[in-house]
Amino acid sequence: MANLELYELEGCPYCAKVKRKLDELGLEYESHMVPRSHAERTEVEEVSGQTGVPVLVDEEHGVEGMAESDDIVAYLEETYGQGADGDASASA
């Protein structure tokens, strides 16, 4: 099973987009809620080098702090989605 961590902020639409993909793929993850104030987001900054959310950590695959919801969703689909079995013909 995946060992995923998601840094997020309640009410964040970009975080919700990533959570929907995680749920769609049936992936378990550990949620880390970050403070509203960017100045107080030291934990997520240590992980990703910036204070924005969402940020995904997937140590099993060497992802130490991926930002940008579109990038995270694409990564999750490629890594854990239907094309993740290594079958190159499954991708268009």
Secondary structure, DSSP 8 states (H G I E B T S, - for coil): ---EEEEE-TT-HHHHHHHHHHHHTT--EEEEE--SSGGG-HHHHHHHSS--S-EEEEGGGTEEEEE-HHHHHHHHHHHHSGGGGS-GGG--
